[in-house]
Amino acid sequence: PCPCGYFGDARGRCRCTPDQVLRYRQRLSGPLLDRIDLQIEVPAVPAEVLQQAADGEPSTLVRERVSAAHERQMQRQGKTNSRLGGKEIDAFCQPQPAAAALLRQAISRLDLSARAFHRLLKVARTIADIECSDTIEAQHVAEAIQYRRFAKD
């Protein structure tokens, strides 16, 4: 996220100026960033937390949900959401009205390109598939938007 690699570090190790961070981030072109579907910040985890037992769900349950979502995609369109083209996105990734309104807001406020718009739709479709939803709802779009926020900050 910055030249030294410690931007946002809780221990304050980053000494980069805002101008240095901005120049560093501008080295990545917008078209390149548009091709990255998930852009999130993952903070460092303290050693004492790493040594504790995990609170999350078991990997087997996550794997089952992902496999079921993959199967839904294959049955619906014969390929995964990530491989959908423009016309296929129009056919298989139509959001509900509230979700479409949220997408319009995101495009306007975050200054998203057409490519980013299509990628958001595919990620929202995948989130809906993981939740076994036949429709793309506003909460799916909101989650997809959250996964693209890091690079715009």
C-alpha positions, 0 to 999 in steps of 0.5 A: 500500500506504500513504499515502505509496506507498513501503511496503516500498521497499528504500531505506526511503523509507516513513515511515508508521507501522504504524497509518497503514498499517493505517488506510489499508488498511482504507479498502478494504472486504472486499467490494471486495477480494473482487472483485479476483482477483489482489492481489500486491505488485510491488516497484520495479525499480532503473534498472540492472536495467531497462536490462539485457536481459530474462531472461524468455521471449518474449511470443510464447510467453506469448501462445501459452500464453494463447491455448491456455488460452483455447481450452481454456476455450471448448471445455470450457464455452463461456466463459472461467473469469472468466465462470463462475457458481456452478453452473458453478464447481461443474461445471468447477472441481472440485479434486483431493482434495489441492487441496480440502484446501489450499483448506479450509486457506486459507479457514480461515487467511486468513478468506476469504469464499465469493466469494473461495473461488469466485474462487480456484477460477476462478484455479486453473482458469485456472492449470491451463488454462495448464499444459494440465492437465485437473484442478486440482491442489494446486500450482494452488491454491497459486499462486492463493492466492499471488496473493491474499496481498497484501491480507491482509498 
